[in-house]
Amino acid sequence: MAHKIRFLMAFMFLIIPTAASLAVAQANRPFYEGKTIRLIVQTGTGTTSDIAARVVAPHWTRHIPGNPNIVVQNMAGAGGIVAANYLYNIAKPDGLTIATMGRANYLDQMVAKPEVKFDFRRFSWIGSFNRSPMMIACRTDSGYTTIESMRAAKSLPRFADGATGSIGFVFSELVAAALNLKFKQILGFVGGGRALDLAIERGEADCRATSDITVIRPPWPGWVGKRFVSFVVQQGPKKSRLLPEEVPTVYGVAPPEAKPVLTLLDIMLAYTEFDRPYAAPPGVAAEQLQILRESFEKMLHDPKFSADAKKIVDWDGSYLSGAQLQKKIEQTVTQPPEILKRVKEILE
C-alpha cells in the first residue's frame, strides 16, 4: 500500500509541472494562432473592392500575431448595405469576422433609408487606405473646359450619371450650388463607369463627375493624351496628385457666401478620405481590436503590400488609422437636424 502511495505521489509531481507548463504555454499562445478570420467584401467578385481585399488578406495575415488564415467572402447587395447589416446585427464580435465596408453607406444612414439596420459610428473601425477625391471632366470639343466657359455658355453642360443618389450626381450638384453654375443632368445610364464613359464618347453627354483614380483606367489615359477631355475642377481642398496642377479646387474658387454648401461638401464627400475602410462588428474586445488595428497599420507600411496596392488603386501611401477613422466617421455622421434635412433633400 505504501508503495502505491509513493508511486502516486511521484506521478503527481510529474504531471503537475507538465499541466502548469501547458497552461502557461496556452496563455502565451497568440489569440489568432490556429484560427480563421472571415473577411467579408461588400461587393461582388471582380470589383476593385474585391480585388483589393484579396490582395490585403495574404499581406495582413503576415502581420497578425499567430498568422491566422484569412478567407474572403463576397456579400453583395444594396450598395453595401447587406454586408453592413450582417456585420452589425449577425456577425459575432469575436474578432474573427471583419469586412471591407461601403465607404458611402453612412449617407444611407443619414437619410434614414428603411433598409439600413446599423449605426455607422458603432462599428469597430480597423483602418482604411487610399484617398479618392472627386473631379469634373468634360469633352474638350464641348467648349466646357473651365468654370468661366461653363458660366458663359448659352446652353447647359450635360452631365452623364446613373441616378440622383449617386456620388457623381451629388458632387456635380454641390459644385453647381457652390460656384453658381447650372448643369443639365442626363440620368439613367446603367453599367457603372464604363456606361458613363460611353455616353461621353458618343456625345450623349458632355461632362462627368468621377473620382481622380479614374484617370489611370482605360479609356482615360488615351483621352488625356489626345486632349479629348479637359479637367474643369477638382474637389480639394488638397489637390490631387493625379490631375494637372492648374486644375482649381472647389474650395479655392468658391465665393465666401458658398460656405454652407462647402460644409455639405465636407460631410457628403467625407468618404473620399477613407477609400478602402475595414471594420469589425460593434463590441469587439479591446484586445482583439488593438491587434487588428496594429497589424493593419503594419501591413500598410510593408513595402510588399505597398507595391501590390499601387498596382490596384495607384496607392500613394495615404491612410487613416483605426482611431483616426473612428473619429472621422463620428464627426461626419453626428449632425444637427437641419444638416440631415439638407443632405436628405440632395440625395432624394
Stockholm file with secondary structure:
# STOCKHOLM 1.0

chainA/1-348         MAHKIRFLMAFMFLIIPTAASLAVAQANRPFYEGKTIRLIVQTGTGTTSDIAARVVAPHWTRHIPGNPNIVVQNMAGAGGIVAANYLYNIAKPDGLTIATMGRANYLDQMVAKPEVKFDFRRFSWIGSFNRSPMMIACRTDSGYTTIESMRAAKSLPRFADGATGSIGFVFSELVAAALNLKFKQILGFVGGGRALDLAIERGEADCRATSDITVIRPPWPGWVGKRFVSFVVQQGPKKSRLLPEEVPTVYGVAPPEAKPVLTLLDIMLAYTEFDRPYAAPPGVAAEQLQILRESFEKMLHDPKFSADAKKIVDWDGSYLSGAQLQKKIEQTVTQPPEILKRVKEILE
#=GR chainA/1-348 SS CHHHHHHHHHHHHHHHHHHHHHHHHHHHSCTTTTCEEEEEESSCTTSHHHHHHHHHHHHHHHHSTTCCEEEEEECCCGGGHHHHHHHHHTSCSSSSEEEECCTTHHHHHHTTCTTCCCCGGGSEEEEEECCCCEEEEEEGGGTCCSHHHHHHCSSCCEEECSCTTSHHHHHHHHHHHHHTCCCEEECCCCSHHHHHHHHHHHTSCSEEEEEGGGGGSTTHHHHHHHTCEEEEEECCSSCCTTSCTTSCBHHHHCCGGGHHHHHHHHHHTGGGGCSEEEEECTTCCHHHHHHHHHHHHHHHTCHHHHHHHHHHHCCCSCEEEHHHHHHHHHHHHCCCHHHHHHHHHHHC
#=GC SS_cons         CHHHHHHHHHHHHHHHHHHHHHHHHHHHSCTTTTCEEEEEESSCTTSHHHHHHHHHHHHHHHHSTTCCEEEEEECCCGGGHHHHHHHHHTSCSSSSEEEECCTTHHHHHHTTCTTCCCCGGGSEEEEEECCCCEEEEEEGGGTCCSHHHHHHCSSCCEEECSCTTSHHHHHHHHHHHHHTCCCEEECCCCSHHHHHHHHHHHTSCSEEEEEGGGGGSTTHHHHHHHTCEEEEEECCSSCCTTSCTTSCBHHHHCCGGGHHHHHHHHHHTGGGGCSEEEEECTTCCHHHHHHHHHHHHHHHTCHHHHHHHHHHHCCCSCEEEHHHHHHHHHHHHCCCHHHHHHHHHHHC
//
